Amino acid sequence: MRRSLSLFCALLIGNALIGDHVLRAQQPQAVSEYDIKAGWFAFFGLYIQWPEQPFPGADKDFVIGVLGNNPFGPYVRPSGNGFAIHASKFPKSLKVIQGKRIKVIEYATVDAFRRNYRPCHILFISRSSAPGVPAETVQDRVSAALAKTKNQSVVLVGEASSKAESEAFAKSGVIICYWNDLQDQRLKMVINDTLARNEGLKIKSPLLRLGVVTPL
C-alpha cells in the first residue's frame, strides 16, 4: 500500500509540474475537480507531519472532517469499517493514509459543527452549503472552523473563487486553500507554511515546491 501511495504521489507531482494535471471544466473528458481534490488528501497525508498524538485515536484513524456540502461523491465513499478514496491517479482504491484507516465525519451545518465537532487531521471547508441549508456562507464556515480548532494541529483546507480570496483565507488561518486558475486551467492552492509550523505541523518540501503552490 505504501508503494502504491508513493507511486500516486510521484505521478501527481510529475503531472502538476508538466501541466498535465489540470482542471478543464469545459471538456467532458476532463478529470473532475473533486477527483483531483480527493487524491490530494492522500498527498497531504504523505507530505504533512502531525505531532505524534494530535488527539486521542489518531493512531488508529486518519480523520477527515467535511464542513458544509460534501462534494466528493464517488471519489470518497464508505468501504468496510472506514472509507476509501477512488481518485483517477490511484492504481486502485486507497483505504489507508499513513497506515491508518480513513474516517470521514460530515458536518452539514455550522451549528452541527459547533455542537458535534470531533478532532481530525484534516478539516475540509466546502465553498457550498449542504442541500437545504439556507443563509450560510463560506466565510461563516471558515470563521466557525477557525474558532473551534484554535491551537489544534488540524490542517484546515478551504476553497476560494480566486487567488486573492485564497490568500486572504490562508492569511486568516486556513492552512491550505484551493482556487481554480481559469486562465491557466489548473487547480492551484495557497499554503500558509508559517501558520502550519505554529500549529505544530510540518509541511515537507516536496509539497511546497510544487508549481501549483503559492507558499505564504
N, C-alpha and C positions, 0 to 999 in steps of 0.2 A: 504494500500500500504506500509505503514511504517512497518507493521507486516511482510509482505512478504519479504521486503528488509532485515529485521533483521533475518528472517529465512534463507534467502540465505547466509548471511554473516556467520551465525553460522555453516551452512553446509560447507561453503568454508574453514573456519578456521579448523574445525574438520577434513576435508578430507586432508588439507595440512599437518596437524600435524601427522596424522597417515599414511601418504604416499599413500592414495588412489587417491588424486587429482594429477595425473601425466600426463606427455606428453609422449605417446608411439606411435611415428610416424610410426613404422614398423607394427603396428597391426591395421587392418581396422576398428575394433570396438571401437578404442580409441577415446576419446574426442579431437576435433580439437584444435590446438594451439590457434586459434583466437576465438574459442568458449570460452576458458578459459580467454583470454585477454579481450574479450568483457565484461565478467562478472566482471572482476577487475575494470572496470570503475565505477560500482555501489559501489564496495567495497571502492575504493578511495573516492568516494563521501560521504560515511558514516564515514570514519575514517581520513579524512583530513579536517581541518578547514581553510577556506579562511577568509580574512578580511571581515567585514560586507558588504562593497560595493567595490569589487575589480575593477569594471568597470561599466559604465552605462548599465543598462539592466540585470545585473547579478542577480537581484532579481526575474526575470521572467523566464529566460532560464538557464539551465546548459549546457554550451557551450563546445563542444569537437571539437578541430581542428585536422585535419589529414594532415600531410605534406609528400608528396610522394605518393606512391601507397597505395590505401585504401584496406587493406587485409581482412576486416571484413565481406564482402559479406552478407550472410543471417543473420548474428548474430547482425548487427546493420543496420537497414533499416528504410526508411520513414514510418511514421504512423500518419495519420491525419495532423495536422499542426506542427508536430515535428518528432521525431524519436523514435524507440523502440529497446530495447536490448532483443535479443532472445538467452539466454545462457542456457545450459543444466541444470544448477543448479537452475534456476528460476522455480517456480511452474507455472508461466505464464509470458508473455512478460512484460517487465518493461518500462513504458513510462515517468517516472519522477525520478529524482535524487535530493535529498534534497528538495523535494516538488516542484521542478521546471521541466517544460517540457524539454526534451533532444533535443538539437540542435547540428547538426554536420555540420561543414564547411570544405570543402576539398580544398587543395592546391596541384595541381598536380606537379607543378614545384617550384623550389627555386625562380625563377623570379616572378611567380604569387604570391607567399607568400610574398615576399618583397614589392610588389606593393599593394596587397589587404588585408593584414593581418588585422583581427579584433580581439579584445581581447577575451580571452577564459579562462575557468577554467583549462582545460587540453589540452595540445598540444601533440599529438602522432606523433613521428618522425619515419616513416617507414624505415626499413632497405633496402627496394627495391624501385626502381623508378617506376613511373606510366608508363603504356604501351606507347611506342612511345617516351619516354623522354630519349634522349641519354646524356652521359657524365655528369651525376650527381651521386655523391657518398653519402653514409650515412653521411660522415663527412661534405660534402657540406651542407646537410640539418641541421645537428647539429649546424654548425657554423652560418648559417642564423637564426636559431631559437634562439640561444643564443644572437645574436646581436639585433634581433627585440624585444625580450621580456625582455631585461635587466632592472632590478629594477622593474619588474612587478610580481604580485603574480600569476604566471602561473606554473602549475605543468607540467614540460617537462617530457614526458615518451618516452624513447628510446628503441631500440632493438640492441643487440650485439651478436657476434658469440661466445664469450667466457666470462668467469668470469673476466679475466684480461681486456678485452675490455670494459666490462660493468662497471668495477670500474673506468677505465680511463674516460669514458663518464660521469659517476657520478661526478668524481672529477672536470671535466671541466665545469660542470654546469647543466647537465641533472639530475633532482632530482630523478627520478626512471628509472632504466634501466634493462630490461629483458635479461636473457640469458638462453639457453637450456642446462641443465646439461645432456648430453647424457649418461654418465656413470651411473648416478643415475636415469635417465629417468624422470626428473622433470623440470618443468618450474620454474626458480628462478629469483630473482631480487636483485639489489643493490639499496639502498635508501640513499641519502645524506641528512640526517636529519639536519645537521648543516646548509647547504645551504638553506633548506626549511625554517628554522627559520629566517634566514637572509632576506628572501624574504617575511616575514610576514605570513608564512604558519605554521600551527601546525599539525604535523602528530601524531596521537594518538597511545598510547602504544599497543593496540591490533594488529595493523598493524606491528609495529616494532618488536614485539615479535614472529612473525610467523617463523617457521622453514625454510621457503623458502626465507627469507630476510636476506641480509647482510647489516647492517646499517653502515654508514660512519659518 
